[in-house]
Amino acid sequence: MKKTPKILAFVIFFVSVSAARAQQPVIGQQNGITWRGLAIGTPSEILSRKTFYVDGLDNMSAFWSQHADLKENAIDFNRIFFGMNVGQIRDGLDSFYVEEKNLQVPIIDAILVIHLQNAHIDKLKVESILKQLREATTNGADPSREKKIWQEALTLVE
């Protein structure tokens, strides 16, 4: 009898996530609106959902960096996860997206900013990079501009 509520909760969760995914942008374009959309349910459900989301991003970036041809001057997104645990990233995203002006910044770019902050990069430099990321995503993503910003930012933590 105790399994029935857990199964029902799982089914409700799965249906709500599936419905939300149908309306969500693709992974690289998910932003603060997506992140805030994960705040459904009890505090423990929200914590679990956000933790699993970040863990999934970490695993996906590790997989991509192992299988992509990084010799073609591609960005190794996996590098931003080094030195931070899932909880630090999750909590950092919560703090980052409190500011309305950050909502359009893609989640992966927000993690870059969090990484820079945790690496104790000069605050003015981090703010400059964040400003550039905001501008690059104001009217839709500009991949070539974002790539240049990432390359500059990653040199700061090498």
C-alpha positions in Angstrom: 0.0 0.0 0.0 2.9 2.4 0.7 4.2 2.1 -2.8 1.0 3.4 -4.4 1.6 7.1 -3.3 5.2 6.9 -4.5 4.2 5.5 -7.8 1.4 8.1 -8.2 3.9 10.9 -7.3 6.3 9.6 -9.9 3.6 9.4 -12.6 2.5 13.0 -11.8 6.1 14.2 -11.9 6.8 12.4 -15.2 3.7 13.8 -16.8 4.4 17.4 -15.6 8.0 17.2 -16.8 7.0 15.8 -20.1 4.4 18.6 -20.6 7.0 21.2 -19.6 9.6 19.7 -22.0 7.2 20.1 -24.9 7.3 23.8 -24.4 10.9 24.2 -23.4 13.7 25.4 -25.7 16.5 23.0 -26.7 19.2 22.3 -24.1 21.7 25.0 -25.0 19.0 27.7 -25.1 17.4 26.9 -21.7 17.7 29.9 -19.5 16.5 31.4 -16.2 12.9 30.9 -17.2 13.6 27.2 -17.6 15.4 27.1 -14.2 12.6 28.9 -12.4 10.1 26.4 -14.0 11.8 23.6 -12.1 10.4 25.1 -8.9 7.2 22.9 -8.8 6.2 20.9 -5.7 7.5 20.7 -2.2 10.9 22.1 -1.2 12.4 18.6 -1.3 11.0 17.9 -4.7 12.3 21.2 -6.0 15.7 20.5 -4.6 15.8 17.0 -6.1 14.6 18.3 -9.5 17.2 21.0 -9.7 19.9 18.7 -8.4 19.1 16.1 -11.1 19.0 18.8 -13.8 22.5 20.0 -12.9 23.8 16.5 -12.6 22.4 15.7 -16.1 24.1 18.8 -17.5 27.4 17.7 -15.9 27.0 14.2 -17.4 26.0 15.5 -20.8 29.0 17.9 -20.9 31.4 15.1 -19.9 30.0 12.8 -22.6 30.1 15.6 -25.2 33.7 16.5 -24.4 34.8 12.8 -24.7 33.1 12.3 -28.0 33.3 15.7 -29.8 36.2 16.7 -31.9 37.6 19.4 -29.7 40.4 19.9 -32.1 38.1 21.9 -34.3 38.3 24.8 -31.8 35.1 23.8 -30.1 34.4 24.8 -26.5 34.9 22.1 -23.9 31.9 22.9 -21.7 32.9 20.2 -19.3 35.7 22.4 -18.0 33.3 24.7 -16.1 32.1 21.8 -13.9 35.6 21.1 -12.6 36.1 22.2 -9.0 32.4 22.6 -8.2 29.9 20.1 -7.0 26.3 19.8 -8.1 25.0 21.5 -5.0 27.3 24.5 -5.5 26.1 24.9 -9.1 22.4 24.4 -8.2 22.6 27.0 -5.4 24.6 29.3 -7.7 22.0 29.1 -10.4 19.3 29.9 -7.8 21.3 33.1 -6.8 22.1 34.0 -10.4 18.5 33.9 -11.6 17.2 36.0 -8.7 18.2 39.0 -10.9 15.6 39.6 -13.6 18.2 40.8 -16.1 19.9 37.4 -16.0 16.8 35.4 -17.0 17.6 35.3 -20.7 21.2 34.1 -20.1 21.4 30.4 -21.0 21.9 28.0 -18.1 25.3 26.8 -19.4 26.5 30.5 -19.6 25.2 31.1 -16.1 27.3 28.1 -14.9 30.3 29.7 -16.6 29.8 32.8 -14.5 29.3 30.8 -11.3 32.6 28.9 -12.1 34.4 32.2 -12.6 33.0 33.5 -9.3 34.0 30.3 -7.5 37.5 30.6 -9.0 37.8 34.0 -7.4 38.3 35.8 -10.7 38.3 39.6 -10.3 34.6 40.8 -9.8 34.9 43.5 -12.4 36.1 40.9 -15.0 33.3 38.5 -14.1 30.8 41.4 -14.4 32.2 42.3 -17.8 31.8 38.7 -19.0 28.3 38.6 -17.6 27.4 41.8 -19.4 28.7 40.4 -22.7 26.7 37.2 -22.2 23.6 39.2 -21.5 24.1 41.3 -24.7 24.9 38.1 -26.7 21.5 36.6 -25.7 19.2 39.7 -25.7 17.8 39.2 -29.1 18.3 35.5 -29.4 21.6 33.6 -29.1 24.6 34.6 -31.1 26.8 31.4 -31.0 29.9 33.0 -32.6 29.8 35.8 -30.1 29.2 33.5 -27.2 32.1 31.3 -28.3 34.5 34.3 -28.1 33.2 35.2 -24.7 33.7 31.6 -23.5 37.2 31.5 -24.9 38.1 34.7 -23.1 36.5 33.5 -19.8 38.2 30.1 -19.9 41.7 31.6 -20.2 41.1 33.3 -16.9 40.8 29.9 -15.1 43.6 28.0 -16.8 
